[in-house]
Amino acid sequence: MAALTSPLMNVMIAAARKAGKAIVRDFGEVENLQISRKGPADFVTKVDLKAERVIRDELLRTRPHYSFVMEESGVIEGPDKTHRWYIDPLDGTTNFLHGVPHFAVSIGLEREGQLVAGLIYNPITDEMFTAEKGRGAWLNDRRLRVSARRDLNVALVGTGIPHIGRPGHEKFSAELNAVMAEVAGVRRFGAAALDLAWVAAGRMDAFWERSLSAWDVAAGIVILREAGGIVSDLSDGQDMLTNGTILATNGGPLHGRMLKVLRAA
């Protein structure tokens, strides 16, 4: 079955592919990039800024009135306050800077307070994860479904580790120790958007992280839900975009069990 692309998704795909081409051109040339630091271990590169500009220009061309929330440029209010793009032009910047081919363009769309479309694209592997509310989730032309594992002791779980300059090191260590004692394996890949997409694709069974931004997770939330997964914040609420915490699972009993383990830590 081929993915049914709407005019909206075609616009998002075109923007992601155009930005992806620019990113790939610079990948492998990281030693020559002009890199500035905006905080400890938190880098902005010319690549981030260029990719964000490409995406914004492409989206404005067909949706000129929508608002934007972007990692590098912040909030830009358009005339249409009911539609809001969430854009991370290069999720996994540190991977990119070290020549690790695991990073993504992430574009999410909110309509009247509800996340309705998401796209996550790794230009190195040419894997395009897409979803629209009520239309299912897709990896290129293949329908996505979450895994069917129901027990923690066979689950592969992803996470994000707070780096230098980020709070919560002790809390994370406690959570990691608790989760490691219950699951088959824990992975840290360094790109939250792709982590969410991989749970949607059944490559991992769960993922949790703290101190995230709305643009890190907006697209992945839509994709995961449309693949049959469950997503909440770490208080089991739905404030993922505002409180910076997330737990994404394949649904079923795993979600409650992960919440219980993390809370006990």
N, C-alpha and C positions, 0 to 999 in steps of 0.2 A: 504494500500500500504506500503510495506517495503522500508526502505532506501536502495538505491543502493550504496554500499560502494566500492570504488576504492582501488587499492593497496596503494595509497597515504594515503587515509583516514584510512585504516586499520592500517597503521603504526602510525598515529597520535592517534587513539583510543587506541592502545596497550600502547603507552607511557603515555597517560593520565590515563588509568586504573591502570597501575603499580605505578605511582606517587600517585594516589588517595588512593590506599591501604595503602601506607606509611603514608599519611596524616591522614587517618581515625584512624590508630593505635595510633597516638599521640593525636588525638582530645579527649578532656576530661581529658587529663593529663597536661593541660596547666600550672598548678601550679608548676609542676616539671621540665618544660622545661628550658633550659639555654637560656635566652633571652638577647640579646645585643641591645643597642639603636644606630641607625645610624642617628638620628635627632629627634627633638621634635615630640613625638607621632608617630614616624615612625620606626616600629620595624622590626628587622630581627630575625628570629628564626632559630634554627637548622632545623626545618621542611621545611622552604623556601629553604634553601641551599640543603638539601637532595633531595627534590622533583625536584629542578632544575637539579641536577646532574643526577637523574634517567631519566628525560625527554631527556636531552641532549644525554646521552649514548644510549638510545633507538633509537632516531632519527639518530644518527651517524652510528648506526649499519647498517641501510639500505640506508641512504643518507649521505655518509661520506664526501662529498665535499661541502655541503651547508654551508652558513654562518649563524651566530646567532646574535640576539639582545635579551639580557636577562636582567631581572630586577636586579638580584644579581651579575652576572658575567660580565655584560656589553656586548660590541661588540666583537665577535670572527669572524674574516674574514677567510672563507674557500677558497679553490681553485676555487670553483664555485661562482662567484660574481653575477650571475643572479638569484640565489635562496637565500632567506633570511628568516629564522625562527624568529618570534617574540614570546617570551615565558614569561609568568607570571606564576610561579609555584604555587603561592598561592595568588590570588587576593581576598582581604578581610582579610588580616593578622590580623587587629585589631579585627574583628569579631571572628576569630579563637582564638585569645589570651584570649578573654572574654567568650569563650564557646558558642558563637552564631553560630548556624549551617548554616551559609549563606556565603559561600566562594567558590572559583572555581579555577581549573587549566585552563589556557587559552593558546592556541597554534594557531598562525596564520602563513600563508606562503605567501610570496611575490615572484612573478616570473617576472623578467624583469620590475620591478617597479610597477607591478599590484598585488593587493591582490587577491589571487585565492582560498584560502582554510582557513577555520576557525573551531576551536573546543573549546567549553566552557563546562567544566564538574564539576558539584557539586557532590563530592563523597559521601556526607552524604545522599542526596536524590536520588542518582544514576541517575540524569538527565544529559543526554549527548546531547548538542546542537551541530550540525555539519552542514557544508555547503561547497560545492565547486562551483566555478563560473560556472553558466549555468546548475547546477544539482539540484537546489532547496535547501531549508533549512529543517532540521529535528530535532525533539526532540525524541531521541531514534528511534522508528520505525514510528513515526507520522509526517506527513508533516506539516510544519509550515507556517502560514500566519499571517500577521499583522492584527490588528483590523480594523474595517470599520468605526469607529467614525470619523466624519468630523467637529464637532464643539468643540471649546475649553471648553465650559461650561459643557460638559459631559466627558471631557478627564481626565484621571489619568496620572500624569506626575511624572517622577523620576528625581532626581538630586543628586549631591554630594556636601557636605558642606565643605569648607576649614577649616581645623583644626588648632590647635596651630602650629606656625612655617610656615604656608603657607600664601602666600599673597592673597589679594583680598577679605577680609571679608566685607568691605563696599560695594564693587561692587556686591558681592553675595546677601547681604541683600536687595539691591535695586532690583535686578533681582527677588528674591524670592517674595518680596512684589508685584511686577508687575504681576508675574505669578499667585500668589494666588488669585488675584482679578479677574482672568479670567477663572480658571479651576475648575473642580469638586474636585480635591484633589492633594496634592503633597506628594511624598514618598521619603525617604532617607534610602536605604538599606545597603550601605557601601561596595559594590563590583561592580565597573563599568562594568566589563565584563558581570556579570549576569544581570545588568540593561539593557544592549544592547540586550542580549538574551531574556529577558522578553518583550521588545518592539517587537522583532521578533515573539514572541509567542502570542502576543495580550494581555498580562497581564497588560501592560501599553501602553499608546498611544504615549508617547514622553519621551525623556530623554535629559537633558543637563548638562554639567559640564565643568569646566576649570581646568587647571594645571594637565592634564593627560599626561601619557607617551605612547609611541607607543605600548608597550606590553599590556597596559590596554585595547586598543580598536581595535587592528588589527583583531583579530578573530571575534569580534562582528560586525565589519563593513561588513565582508563577509556574515555572517549569516543574518544580518538585510536586506541587499540588496537582498539576495536570497529569503527572506520571503516577499518581495514586498515593503519594507520600503525605506525611503530616509535618507541619512546621509550627513551632511556637517559640516564644522567648523562654528563658530559663526559669521564669516564674509560671510557666504554662499559660501565659497570656498571649496576646496578639500584637504586642508593641515592639516587634523586631526592628522596625525602621527608626524608632525613637530611643529605645533603651540600649541598643547595641549588643544585645545577646541573642543567640539563636540556637535552637535544637531542631535539626531536620532528620527525620527517620523514614523508613519504609512503611510506617504506619503500624497498625495492629498493636500487639503487646509491647513491642520494642520501645515505643515512645514513652509510655508510662514507666517502664523499667529503667530507661536511661535517665529520666527525670528523677526517679527515686535515688539512683546511685549518685547523681550529681548533687542533689540536695543533701544527702547524707554526708558528703565530703565537706 
